[in-house]
């Protein structure tokens, strides 16, 4: 079963366009939403959250329209920043937010408040970047959402809290019905925890794949530049060349290349994003490396 279905969704926004975007977010998975900055990740999430409306196409959450109010009760959202009143404290924000949810869990709220070591009566404007992220998580998790949406949650965080956050997300997945949709350009985070990847660039889906399948289908190939000619170049999705040789992304069985003197390495999400975008937009690929 899918938690979310994007079906041929298009949106024109200023000079940027999301064009005929289709993908699914399966229930019980951590789905990574990756692409360079400006690729359309935030716009897609804003449509999912009913903040921005699609021009064409359809978005469903648990088989219902994304506009369904009751469906929204089951969603927790974590922004890349804390969009709450700066002069409010956590205590005051709770009085404002808790009544909005039918399944607000006060015991769980207090659990995360203690775990995150957040001050209950300190104004939010005095919070550090990490504290703001923890505060956003606190309110997102306290009503026990089945579906957690996170937009660049680890950007700007120190390595210690990033690791704590990834551990927390893995703990949440012990609930078989829990679904997490994590948008980021930091692919190393998703290498650890994701089950599925949706790669977008310039408002288009370039690749939608299960992580397990990714490692079966794709491989990094390294070899000497003299191996490259018009025929062998067509074997690869993208190629990086230096004076020392080449590095390329290959889709298929690497044993097909055994006649060549090459090295095969395990592909990472960063490799996948870099070479796919290099094939579609060489200049943008240079900005992701």
Secondary structure, DSSP 8 states (H G I E B T S, - for coil): -EEEEEEEEEEEETTEEEEEEEEEEETT-EEEEE--TTSSHHHHHHHHTTSS--SEEEEEETTEETT-HHHHTTEEEE-SS--S-TT--HHHHHHHHGGG-TT--HHHHHHHHHHTT--TTS-GGG--HHHHHHHHHHHHHTTT-SEEEEESTTTT--HHHHHHHHHHHHHHTTSTT-EEEEEES-HHHHHHH-SEEEEEETTEEEEEEEHHHHHHHEEEEEE-GGG--HHHHTTEEEEEEETTEEEEEEES-GGGGTTS-EEEEE--HHHHHHHHHHHH-HHHHHHH-
